[in-house]
Amino acid sequence: MENFTTAPEINHTLAVWIDNSLQYKVISSLLLFVICVLGVVGNVMVILVVLTTKHMRTPTNCYLVSLAVADLMVLCAAGLPTITESIFGSWVFGHYGCLCITYFQYLGINASSCSITAFTIERYIAICHPIKAQFLCTLSRAKKIILCVWASTSLYCMMWFYLSDIQEEVYDNITIVTCGYRVPRKFYLPIYFFDFGVFFVVPLMLSAVLYGLIARILFINPLPSDPKDKKKNGHNHSNTKRTSCKNSRHSSSTASSRRQVTKMLAVVVFLFATLWMPYRTLVVVNSFLDRAYLDSWFLLFCRICIYLNSAINPVIYNAMSQKFRAAFRKICGCGRKGSDKPAAYSVALTYSVAKETSMVESTDPFTTELEELTATDDLLSEQKMMFLDPDVYGKENFSDA
């Protein structure tokens, strides 16, 4: 992440150094510390939820885990060093700390952008091209894509080991050590604008287009009904009305579930754009100014926005996803130990031909979330017609985020 320093060719004596006020140090340190701690805890919980809860291991959630890891990297490599810089006014991590921390800052930022792009494309294929999604939106493919994302961004960010270095700024009354860049500013700017275009502008434009197409499908066009259910209904005319009613409720539940997941992911993308905008705008503006605008309080605002972006995603998942909320409560030990309600059966509701396949992974476009239903005589009497074969169901995870 840009640390708003330039790389002078030689050290020279500057004016008298004026340290930040005590008010600035206290406010900035407390705000950054609270945001970083809450963000680290929240993102760790997201990772634990997906890794330890079987039905949460879906392609979409795999991308959210990748995003959580990237956010952790940003909070630890950018947020925590900023706290020490606010307190001491100087770089305290040495030469190798400068190299490694700069590398992980950019790696986290770029990987988070790629992860957001990946789950946006996955949602688009899953909802707008459900037949293709049967083969493209699988758990194994999601893992391979995530591996490629991290491998490519790791290699791309290797250049920061050669571009970063500590600098000594000699003032009349003190010498300040900073973590800056080896190359002059005019050579660094092309690299920044390339990052700005590839990892910010392009992902946001792509997301805007794809979520527009997704919204057209989810909020305008109804979900298709199950053709196999229609055939089965033809064999048993007496159950036609009852089955049709249940299919209608099931289709409505499917549509509602997908809308909720899509809304949640769209909010993540919107906040990514909004909270990164002040920092990106500042650097672009400073690129065309002879004397960069470096007001301490505005810089603090920009940094807080960046760290909030990395810390707020778990809050969004908890607020907008019932499954994440229940899993978070379970991890925190807040879930209910027992219930006075009758025993319930977890059944997977389907509406597509995918229920006859032998695929091992969850194919979100063809299946809905697991619904907790209380078993009744009427439901049990028709389960052969409505539900999956137990052997196939035991192998698949049917869940959205």
C-alpha positions as semicolon CSV with decimal commas, in nm:
position;residue;x (nm);y (nm);z (nm)
1;M;0,000;0,000;0,000
2;E;0,123;0,345;-0,087
3;N;0,290;0,500;0,216
4;F;0,294;0,847;0,063
5;T;0,673;0,879;0,058
6;T;0,907;0,942;-0,229
7;A;1,252;0,811;-0,294
8;P;1,508;1,092;-0,284
9;E;1,829;1,026;-0,466
10;I;2,039;1,160;-0,179
11;N;1,970;1,240;0,183
12;H;1,962;1,607;0,263
13;T;1,885;1,819;0,565
14;L;1,523;1,925;0,593
15;A;1,352;2,177;0,817
16;V;1,274;2,122;1,185
17;W;1,075;1,804;1,248
18;I;0,736;1,859;1,412
19;D;0,592;1,546;1,568
20;N;0,223;1,460;1,558
21;S;0,016;1,593;1,847
22;L;-0,070;1,375;2,144
23;Q;-0,436;1,396;2,045
24;Y;-0,359;1,255;1,701
25;K;-0,149;0,974;1,844
26;V;-0,414;0,865;2,094
27;I;-0,709;0,884;1,855
28;S;-0,530;0,718;1,563
29;S;-0,379;0,442;1,775
30;L;-0,707;0,352;1,947
31;L;-0,915;0,356;1,629
32;L;-0,667;0,152;1,429
33;F;-0,613;-0,096;1,712
34;V;-0,986;-0,157;1,763
35;I;-1,051;-0,198;1,390
36;C;-0,755;-0,432;1,343
37;V;-0,839;-0,652;1,643
38;L;-1,207;-0,683;1,550
39;G;-1,115;-0,747;1,188
40;V;-0,864;-1,018;1,274
41;V;-1,110;-1,193;1,506
42;G;-1,395;-1,171;1,254
43;N;-1,194;-1,300;0,957
44;V;-1,047;-1,584;1,161
45;M;-1,403;-1,685;1,255
46;V;-1,507;-1,685;0,888
47;I;-1,220;-1,920;0,805
48;L;-1,299;-2,149;1,099
49;V;-1,671;-2,158;1,013
50;V;-1,611;-2,274;0,657
51;L;-1,333;-2,520;0,746
52;T;-1,513;-2,682;1,039
53;T;-1,875;-2,683;0,913
54;K;-1,930;-2,938;0,640
55;H;-2,237;-2,787;0,475
56;M;-2,059;-2,447;0,454
57;R;-1,793;-2,582;0,218
58;T;-1,935;-2,445;-0,105
59;P;-1,761;-2,276;-0,400
60;T;-1,887;-1,932;-0,298
61;N;-1,771;-1,977;0,061
62;C;-1,428;-2,090;-0,061
63;Y;-1,388;-1,753;-0,230
64;L;-1,501;-1,584;0,091
65;V;-1,228;-1,773;0,279
66;S;-0,974;-1,648;0,025
67;L;-1,105;-1,294;0,080
68;A;-1,082;-1,339;0,459
69;V;-0,718;-1,451;0,434
70;A;-0,638;-1,149;0,215
71;D;-0,812;-0,916;0,461
72;L;-0,614;-1,067;0,748
73;M;-0,297;-0,997;0,554
74;V;-0,395;-0,634;0,499
75;L;-0,487;-0,582;0,865
76;C;-0,167;-0,740;0,996
77;A;0,079;-0,608;0,736
78;A;-0,067;-0,260;0,693
79;G;-0,285;-0,185;0,996
80;L;-0,058;-0,288;1,283
81;P;0,259;-0,119;1,145
82;T;0,055;0,199;1,097
83;I;-0,019;0,199;1,471
84;T;0,352;0,192;1,560
85;E;0,418;0,463;1,302
86;S;0,147;0,681;1,459
87;I;0,297;0,637;1,805
88;F;0,670;0,664;1,731
89;G;0,659;0,874;1,414
90;S;0,931;0,656;1,261
91;W;0,978;0,313;1,105
92;V;1,077;0,058;1,372
93;F;1,081;-0,273;1,181
94;G;1,414;-0,235;1,001
95;H;1,520;-0,311;0,645
96;Y;1,382;-0,664;0,612
97;G;1,063;-0,565;0,790
98;C;1,014;-0,293;0,529
99;L;1,057;-0,540;0,244
100;C;0,831;-0,812;0,385
101;I;0,558;-0,584;0,516
102;T;0,535;-0,393;0,186
103;Y;0,518;-0,722;-0,003
104;F;0,237;-0,862;0,213
105;Q;0,045;-0,534;0,197
106;Y;0,026;-0,544;-0,180
107;L;-0,031;-0,920;-0,184
108;G;-0,332;-0,887;0,048
109;I;-0,477;-0,595;-0,147
110;N;-0,441;-0,760;-0,487
111;A;-0,559;-1,103;-0,367
112;S;-0,871;-0,951;-0,209
113;S;-0,957;-0,778;-0,535
114;C;-0,909;-1,102;-0,731
115;S;-1,117;-1,299;-0,479
116;I;-1,404;-1,052;-0,513
117;T;-1,383;-1,079;-0,891
118;A;-1,379;-1,459;-0,870
119;F;-1,693;-1,495;-0,659
120;T;-1,872;-1,238;-0,874
121;I;-1,802;-1,443;-1,187
122;E;-1,901;-1,762;-1,001
123;R;-2,236;-1,609;-0,902
124;Y;-2,296;-1,490;-1,257
125;I;-2,233;-1,837;-1,405
126;A;-2,434;-2,009;-1,132
127;I;-2,744;-1,796;-1,183
128;C;-2,734;-1,688;-1,547
129;H;-2,587;-2,006;-1,699
130;P;-2,705;-2,291;-1,473
131;I;-2,629;-2,570;-1,722
132;K;-2,265;-2,464;-1,759
133;A;-2,244;-2,412;-1,384
134;Q;-2,297;-2,785;-1,330
135;F;-1,941;-2,833;-1,454
136;L;-1,782;-2,494;-1,385
137;C;-1,904;-2,401;-1,035
138;T;-1,769;-2,694;-0,838
139;L;-1,574;-2,707;-0,517
140;S;-1,261;-2,854;-0,674
141;R;-1,258;-2,592;-0,949
142;A;-1,301;-2,314;-0,692
143;K;-0,998;-2,442;-0,502
144;K;-0,791;-2,449;-0,821
145;I;-0,895;-2,094;-0,909
146;I;-0,807;-1,971;-0,561
147;L;-0,468;-2,142;-0,584
148;C;-0,404;-1,974;-0,920
149;V;-0,510;-1,636;-0,780
150;W;-0,268;-1,655;-0,489
151;A;0,014;-1,797;-0,698
152;S;-0,014;-1,528;-0,966
153;T;-0,051;-1,238;-0,720
154;S;0,239;-1,371;-0,512
155;L;0,464;-1,372;-0,818
156;Y;0,342;-1,032;-0,934
157;C;0,408;-0,871;-0,594
158;M;0,765;-1,004;-0,581
159;M;0,879;-0,678;-0,744
160;W;0,817;-0,497;-0,415
161;F;1,116;-0,675;-0,264
162;Y;1,327;-0,479;-0,513
163;L;1,132;-0,153;-0,509
164;S;1,107;-0,106;-0,130
165;D;1,374;0,012;0,111
166;I;1,415;0,217;0,426
167;Q;1,518;0,581;0,399
168;E;1,667;0,830;0,640
169;E;1,519;1,178;0,637
170;V;1,758;1,414;0,812
171;Y;1,595;1,711;0,981
172;D;1,761;1,991;1,174
173;N;1,664;1,836;1,506
174;I;1,622;1,463;1,434
175;T;1,672;1,185;1,179
176;I;1,355;0,998;1,083
177;V;1,359;0,647;0,932
178;T;1,081;0,566;0,687
179;C;0,986;0,270;0,471
180;G;0,970;0,402;0,116
181;Y;1,069;0,319;-0,239
182;R;1,407;0,287;-0,403
183;V;1,294;0,430;-0,735
184;P;1,201;0,796;-0,787
185;R;0,834;0,880;-0,791
186;K;0,814;0,922;-1,170
187;F;0,920;0,558;-1,217
188;Y;0,685;0,426;-0,954
189;L;0,370;0,594;-1,088
190;P;0,330;0,367;-1,396
191;I;0,336;0,066;-1,164
192;Y;0,073;0,222;-0,940
193;F;-0,158;0,314;-1,229
194;F;-0,128;-0,040;-1,363
195;D;-0,231;-0,170;-1,019
196;F;-0,509;0,086;-1,004
197;G;-0,651;-0,026;-1,338
198;V;-0,608;-0,404;-1,306
199;F;-0,696;-0,450;-0,938
200;F;-0,956;-0,175;-0,887
201;V;-1,114;-0,024;-1,198
202;V;-1,149;-0,344;-1,404
203;P;-1,291;-0,557;-1,115
204;L;-1,546;-0,287;-1,030
205;M;-1,659;-0,240;-1,389
206;L;-1,686;-0,615;-1,436
207;S;-1,880;-0,650;-1,110
208;A;-2,122;-0,374;-1,209
209;V;-2,201;-0,544;-1,539
210;L;-2,232;-0,896;-1,396
211;Y;-2,447;-0,798;-1,098
212;G;-2,674;-0,610;-1,338
213;L;-2,722;-0,930;-1,539
214;I;-2,772;-1,132;-1,219
215;A;-3,035;-0,886;-1,097
216;R;-3,222;-0,919;-1,425
217;I;-3,248;-1,295;-1,373
218;L;-3,324;-1,299;-1,001
219;F;-3,555;-1,001;-0,965
220;I;-3,731;-1,003;-1,303
221;N;-3,735;-1,356;-1,443
222;P;-3,882;-1,636;-1,227
223;L;-3,683;-1,951;-1,155
224;P;-3,771;-2,248;-1,376
225;S;-3,975;-2,530;-1,235
226;D;-3,848;-2,886;-1,227
227;P;-3,939;-3,075;-1,548
228;K;-3,896;-3,410;-1,375
229;D;-4,143;-3,310;-1,109
230;K;-4,395;-3,242;-1,383
231;K;-4,346;-3,593;-1,522
232;K;-4,388;-3,747;-1,180
233;N;-4,701;-3,546;-1,124
234;G;-4,843;-3,691;-1,443
235;H;-4,807;-4,045;-1,306
236;N;-5,000;-3,962;-0,993
237;H;-5,284;-3,726;-1,076
238;S;-5,429;-3,738;-0,726
239;N;-5,115;-3,575;-0,584
240;T;-5,086;-3,307;-0,853
241;K;-5,238;-3,020;-0,661
242;R;-5,049;-3,097;-0,337
243;T;-4,714;-3,147;-0,512
244;S;-4,761;-2,835;-0,721
245;C;-4,817;-2,634;-0,406
246;K;-4,502;-2,772;-0,248
247;N;-4,300;-2,711;-0,563
248;S;-4,423;-2,353;-0,564
249;R;-4,313;-2,302;-0,204
250;H;-3,981;-2,468;-0,282
251;S;-3,920;-2,251;-0,590
252;S;-4,004;-1,940;-0,388
253;S;-3,761;-2,048;-0,116
254;T;-3,490;-2,106;-0,375
255;A;-3,538;-1,764;-0,531
256;S;-3,539;-1,594;-0,190
257;S;-3,222;-1,774;-0,085
258;R;-3,036;-1,677;-0,400
259;R;-3,148;-1,317;-0,380
260;Q;-3,022;-1,297;-0,023
261;V;-2,681;-1,444;-0,110
262;T;-2,646;-1,219;-0,413
263;K;-2,741;-0,911;-0,209
264;M;-2,478;-1,000;0,051
265;L;-2,203;-1,038;-0,209
266;A;-2,312;-0,719;-0,387
267;V;-2,283;-0,530;-0,057
268;V;-1,928;-0,664;-0,015
269;V;-1,836;-0,533;-0,361
270;F;-2,007;-0,198;-0,299
271;L;-1,820;-0,143;0,028
272;F;-1,493;-0,245;-0,137
273;A;-1,543;0,030;-0,396
274;T;-1,664;0,291;-0,147
275;L;-1,404;0,240;0,124
276;W;-1,111;0,222;-0,114
277;M;-1,220;0,533;-0,308
278;P;-1,072;0,802;-0,075
279;Y;-0,725;0,644;-0,078
280;R;-0,727;0,571;-0,451
281;T;-0,848;0,924;-0,527
282;L;-0,583;1,080;-0,304
283;V;-0,298;0,896;-0,472
284;V;-0,428;0,977;-0,821
285;V;-0,460;1,346;-0,731
286;N;-0,115;1,354;-0,569
287;S;0,030;1,202;-0,885
288;F;-0,044;1,528;-1,068
289;L;0,060;1,769;-0,792
290;D;0,407;1,909;-0,753
291;R;0,362;1,905;-0,376
292;A;0,160;1,606;-0,252
293;Y;-0,133;1,663;-0,018
294;L;-0,037;1,479;0,301
295;D;-0,261;1,614;0,576
296;S;-0,226;1,377;0,873
297;W;-0,595;1,364;0,960
298;F;-0,703;1,300;0,602
299;L;-0,441;1,028;0,569
300;L;-0,579;0,874;0,887
301;F;-0,930;0,884;0,738
302;C;-0,810;0,708;0,422
303;R;-0,632;0,438;0,622
304;I;-0,931;0,383;0,850
305;C;-1,150;0,333;0,541
306;I;-0,907;0,071;0,405
307;Y;-0,889;-0,123;0,731
308;L;-1,266;-0,101;0,778
309;N;-1,305;-0,263;0,437
310;S;-1,095;-0,556;0,559
311;A;-1,272;-0,577;0,894
312;I;-1,638;-0,529;0,801
313;N;-1,700;-0,833;0,580
314;P;-1,762;-1,077;0,870
315;V;-2,019;-0,831;1,006
316;I;-2,196;-0,835;0,668
317;Y;-2,200;-1,215;0,660
318;N;-2,346;-1,227;1,012
319;A;-2,611;-0,967;0,933
320;M;-2,723;-1,099;0,593
321;S;-2,663;-1,476;0,603
322;Q;-2,862;-1,694;0,842
323;K;-2,619;-1,982;0,791
324;F;-2,314;-1,774;0,880
325;R;-2,496;-1,628;1,178
326;A;-2,584;-1,972;1,312
327;A;-2,229;-2,098;1,251
328;F;-2,078;-1,795;1,427
329;R;-2,301;-1,858;1,728
330;K;-2,199;-2,222;1,732
331;I;-1,828;-2,135;1,733
332;C;-1,881;-1,877;2,008
333;G;-2,076;-2,132;2,215
334;C;-2,391;-1,920;2,197
335;G;-2,601;-2,176;2,012
336;R;-2,889;-2,351;2,185
337;K;-2,788;-2,684;2,336
338;G;-3,130;-2,836;2,297
339;S;-3,483;-2,760;2,190
340;D;-3,832;-2,852;2,300
341;K;-3,944;-2,880;1,940
342;P;-3,999;-3,220;1,776
343;A;-3,709;-3,381;1,600
344;A;-3,641;-3,230;1,260
345;Y;-3,491;-3,387;0,953
346;S;-3,241;-3,208;0,731
347;V;-3,354;-3,261;0,376
348;A;-3,215;-3,123;0,054
349;L;-3,473;-2,967;-0,174
350;T;-3,399;-2,970;-0,545
351;Y;-3,569;-2,844;-0,854
352;S;-3,338;-2,947;-1,135
353;V;-3,203;-3,243;-1,325
354;A;-2,887;-3,228;-1,118
355;K;-3,058;-3,442;-0,854
356;E;-3,005;-3,744;-1,080
357;T;-2,633;-3,686;-1,123
358;S;-2,351;-3,854;-0,936
359;M;-2,140;-3,542;-0,891
360;V;-1,950;-3,532;-0,565
361;E;-1,941;-3,157;-0,520
362;S;-2,219;-2,910;-0,460
363;T;-2,360;-2,759;-0,777
364;D;-2,524;-2,448;-0,647
365;P;-2,712;-2,363;-0,968
366;F;-2,917;-2,682;-0,938
367;T;-2,974;-2,706;-0,567
368;T;-3,100;-2,495;-0,285
369;E;-2,979;-2,448;0,067
370;L;-3,038;-2,713;0,330
371;E;-3,371;-2,644;0,487
372;E;-3,452;-2,759;0,839
373;L;-3,800;-2,906;0,814
374;T;-4,009;-3,074;1,082
375;A;-4,106;-3,418;0,959
376;T;-4,481;-3,473;0,926
377;D;-4,683;-3,772;0,814
378;D;-4,767;-3,596;0,493
379;L;-4,404;-3,512;0,419
380;L;-4,276;-3,859;0,499
381;S;-4,542;-4,022;0,281
382;E;-4,405;-3,842;-0,026
383;Q;-4,032;-3,836;0,044
384;K;-3,962;-4,100;-0,225
385;M;-4,103;-3,865;-0,482
386;M;-3,962;-3,538;-0,348
387;F;-3,615;-3,609;-0,212
388;L;-3,277;-3,730;-0,320
389;D;-3,151;-4,084;-0,295
390;P;-2,980;-4,110;0,050
391;D;-2,655;-4,237;-0,101
392;V;-2,626;-3,943;-0,337
393;Y;-2,736;-3,690;-0,076
394;G;-2,473;-3,811;0,167
395;K;-2,201;-3,718;-0,079
396;E;-2,314;-3,366;-0,164
397;N;-2,329;-3,035;0,011
398;F;-2,623;-2,824;-0,096
399;S;-2,566;-2,473;0,032
400;D;-2,517;-2,117;-0,063
401;A;-2,319;-1,873;0,150
